[in-house]
Amino acid sequence: MDPQVIEKVVQEMSNFSPDMGELQGVTLLQGICDIWDTIYNFQARDGDIVVASYPKSGTTWMQEILDLIVLDGDVERSLRAPCFIKVPFLEMGHTSLEVADSMPSPRILKTHLPVQLVPPSFWEKDVKVVYVARNPKDCMVSYYYFHKMDQTMADPGNWEDFFSNFMSGKVTWGDWFDHVIGWWKAKDHHKILYIFYEDMIEVRGIPA
């Protein structure tokens, strides 16, 4: 992978403002709202694999698992590029979408979008989705500290403020409950494998 492309993706992601906007009642980063037409018109392909989740639910872990499956377990090839290049994040800027467009099939793509905001081409093509859900208590705590660490996210305030915002869906990518329920219902109509983070931990043998 061209180092200049990697740098461009990193720069574009770091330039995202922590300001928040809203689309169809869902709270999103304003930077996502600003390029929404490009995201919405992204063209899926037959054979695409999508990792979907609410933030801090085991997304990166699942991305690496799927990448290794596609590569028949070849660890050396899995180290070919950073995760955000191997598995482009649909919402994170024009360059990430350009990387996705340039990839050979089968592609692995990532999104945190709730099901109702997924670009329509993903339902028109033969696409497989792996949705990862996590216990909301653990998800909320992890998301709080992610907000404190990542400068592209809004200041979470104190824990009480963040708890209130999380429960009312006033955090980026919206309401956790709507998100997981929406994808749960969609699995009855599309090729969606619904997986729980806690089951991934159990399979790996990590003490709870």
Secondary structure as a PSIPRED ss2 file (coil, helix, strand):
# PSIPRED VFORMAT (PSIPRED V4.0)

   1 M C   1.000  0.000  0.000
   2 D C   1.000  0.000  0.000
   3 P H   0.000  1.000  0.000
   4 Q H   0.000  1.000  0.000
   5 V H   0.000  1.000  0.000
   6 I H   0.000  1.000  0.000
   7 E H   0.000  1.000  0.000
   8 K H   0.000  1.000  0.000
   9 V H   0.000  1.000  0.000
  10 V H   0.000  1.000  0.000
  11 Q H   0.000  1.000  0.000
  12 E H   0.000  1.000  0.000
  13 M H   0.000  1.000  0.000
  14 S H   0.000  1.000  0.000
  15 N C   1.000  0.000  0.000
  16 F C   1.000  0.000  0.000
  17 S C   1.000  0.000  0.000
  18 P C   1.000  0.000  0.000
  19 D C   1.000  0.000  0.000
  20 M E   0.000  0.000  1.000
  21 G E   0.000  0.000  1.000
  22 E E   0.000  0.000  1.000
  23 L E   0.000  0.000  1.000
  24 Q C   1.000  0.000  0.000
  25 G C   1.000  0.000  0.000
  26 V E   0.000  0.000  1.000
  27 T E   0.000  0.000  1.000
  28 L E   0.000  0.000  1.000
  29 L E   0.000  0.000  1.000
  30 Q H   0.000  1.000  0.000
  31 G H   0.000  1.000  0.000
  32 I H   0.000  1.000  0.000
  33 C H   0.000  1.000  0.000
  34 D H   0.000  1.000  0.000
  35 I C   1.000  0.000  0.000
  36 W H   0.000  1.000  0.000
  37 D H   0.000  1.000  0.000
  38 T H   0.000  1.000  0.000
  39 I H   0.000  1.000  0.000
  40 Y H   0.000  1.000  0.000
  41 N C   1.000  0.000  0.000
  42 F C   1.000  0.000  0.000
  43 Q C   1.000  0.000  0.000
  44 A C   1.000  0.000  0.000
  45 R C   1.000  0.000  0.000
  46 D C   1.000  0.000  0.000
  47 G C   1.000  0.000  0.000
  48 D C   1.000  0.000  0.000
  49 I E   0.000  0.000  1.000
  50 V E   0.000  0.000  1.000
  51 V E   0.000  0.000  1.000
  52 A E   0.000  0.000  1.000
  53 S E   0.000  0.000  1.000
  54 Y C   1.000  0.000  0.000
  55 P C   1.000  0.000  0.000
  56 K C   1.000  0.000  0.000
  57 S C   1.000  0.000  0.000
  58 G C   1.000  0.000  0.000
  59 T H   0.000  1.000  0.000
  60 T H   0.000  1.000  0.000
  61 W H   0.000  1.000  0.000
  62 M H   0.000  1.000  0.000
  63 Q H   0.000  1.000  0.000
  64 E H   0.000  1.000  0.000
  65 I H   0.000  1.000  0.000
  66 L H   0.000  1.000  0.000
  67 D H   0.000  1.000  0.000
  68 L H   0.000  1.000  0.000
  69 I H   0.000  1.000  0.000
  70 V H   0.000  1.000  0.000
  71 L C   1.000  0.000  0.000
  72 D C   1.000  0.000  0.000
  73 G C   1.000  0.000  0.000
  74 D C   1.000  0.000  0.000
  75 V H   0.000  1.000  0.000
  76 E H   0.000  1.000  0.000
  77 R H   0.000  1.000  0.000
  78 S H   0.000  1.000  0.000
  79 L C   1.000  0.000  0.000
  80 R C   1.000  0.000  0.000
  81 A C   1.000  0.000  0.000
  82 P C   1.000  0.000  0.000
  83 C H   0.000  1.000  0.000
  84 F H   0.000  1.000  0.000
  85 I H   0.000  1.000  0.000
  86 K H   0.000  1.000  0.000
  87 V C   1.000  0.000  0.000
  88 P C   1.000  0.000  0.000
  89 F E   0.000  0.000  1.000
  90 L C   1.000  0.000  0.000
  91 E C   1.000  0.000  0.000
  92 M C   1.000  0.000  0.000
  93 G C   1.000  0.000  0.000
  94 H H   0.000  1.000  0.000
  95 T H   0.000  1.000  0.000
  96 S H   0.000  1.000  0.000
  97 L H   0.000  1.000  0.000
  98 E H   0.000  1.000  0.000
  99 V H   0.000  1.000  0.000
 100 A H   0.000  1.000  0.000
 101 D H   0.000  1.000  0.000
 102 S H   0.000  1.000  0.000
 103 M C   1.000  0.000  0.000
 104 P C   1.000  0.000  0.000
 105 S C   1.000  0.000  0.000
 106 P C   1.000  0.000  0.000
 107 R C   1.000  0.000  0.000
 108 I E   0.000  0.000  1.000
 109 L E   0.000  0.000  1.000
 110 K E   0.000  0.000  1.000
 111 T E   0.000  0.000  1.000
 112 H C   1.000  0.000  0.000
 113 L C   1.000  0.000  0.000
 114 P C   1.000  0.000  0.000
 115 V H   0.000  1.000  0.000
 116 Q H   0.000  1.000  0.000
 117 L H   0.000  1.000  0.000
 118 V C   1.000  0.000  0.000
 119 P C   1.000  0.000  0.000
 120 P C   1.000  0.000  0.000
 121 S H   0.000  1.000  0.000
 122 F H   0.000  1.000  0.000
 123 W H   0.000  1.000  0.000
 124 E H   0.000  1.000  0.000
 125 K C   1.000  0.000  0.000
 126 D C   1.000  0.000  0.000
 127 V C   1.000  0.000  0.000
 128 K E   0.000  0.000  1.000
 129 V E   0.000  0.000  1.000
 130 V E   0.000  0.000  1.000
 131 Y E   0.000  0.000  1.000
 132 V E   0.000  0.000  1.000
 133 A E   0.000  0.000  1.000
 134 R C   1.000  0.000  0.000
 135 N C   1.000  0.000  0.000
 136 P H   0.000  1.000  0.000
 137 K H   0.000  1.000  0.000
 138 D H   0.000  1.000  0.000
 139 C H   0.000  1.000  0.000
 140 M H   0.000  1.000  0.000
 141 V H   0.000  1.000  0.000
 142 S H   0.000  1.000  0.000
 143 Y H   0.000  1.000  0.000
 144 Y H   0.000  1.000  0.000
 145 Y H   0.000  1.000  0.000
 146 F H   0.000  1.000  0.000
 147 H H   0.000  1.000  0.000
 148 K H   0.000  1.000  0.000
 149 M H   0.000  1.000  0.000
 150 D C   1.000  0.000  0.000
 151 Q C   1.000  0.000  0.000
 152 T C   1.000  0.000  0.000
 153 M C   1.000  0.000  0.000
 154 A C   1.000  0.000  0.000
 155 D C   1.000  0.000  0.000
 156 P C   1.000  0.000  0.000
 157 G C   1.000  0.000  0.000
 158 N C   1.000  0.000  0.000
 159 W H   0.000  1.000  0.000
 160 E H   0.000  1.000  0.000
 161 D H   0.000  1.000  0.000
 162 F H   0.000  1.000  0.000
 163 F H   0.000  1.000  0.000
 164 S H   0.000  1.000  0.000
 165 N H   0.000  1.000  0.000
 166 F H   0.000  1.000  0.000
 167 M H   0.000  1.000  0.000
 168 S C   1.000  0.000  0.000
 169 G C   1.000  0.000  0.000
 170 K C   1.000  0.000  0.000
 171 V C   1.000  0.000  0.000
 172 T C   1.000  0.000  0.000
 173 W C   1.000  0.000  0.000
 174 G C   1.000  0.000  0.000
 175 D C   1.000  0.000  0.000
 176 W H   0.000  1.000  0.000
 177 F H   0.000  1.000  0.000
 178 D H   0.000  1.000  0.000
 179 H H   0.000  1.000  0.000
 180 V H   0.000  1.000  0.000
 181 I H   0.000  1.000  0.000
 182 G H   0.000  1.000  0.000
 183 W H   0.000  1.000  0.000
 184 W H   0.000  1.000  0.000
 185 K H   0.000  1.000  0.000
 186 A H   0.000  1.000  0.000
 187 K C   1.000  0.000  0.000
 188 D C   1.000  0.000  0.000
 189 H C   1.000  0.000  0.000
 190 H C   1.000  0.000  0.000
 191 K C   1.000  0.000  0.000
 192 I E   0.000  0.000  1.000
 193 L E   0.000  0.000  1.000
 194 Y E   0.000  0.000  1.000
 195 I E   0.000  0.000  1.000
 196 F E   0.000  0.000  1.000
 197 Y H   0.000  1.000  0.000
 198 E H   0.000  1.000  0.000
 199 D H   0.000  1.000  0.000
 200 M H   0.000  1.000  0.000
 201 I H   0.000  1.000  0.000
 202 E H   0.000  1.000  0.000
 203 V H   0.000  1.000  0.000
 204 R H   0.000  1.000  0.000
 205 G C   1.000  0.000  0.000
 206 I C   1.000  0.000  0.000
 207 P C   1.000  0.000  0.000
 208 A C   1.000  0.000  0.000
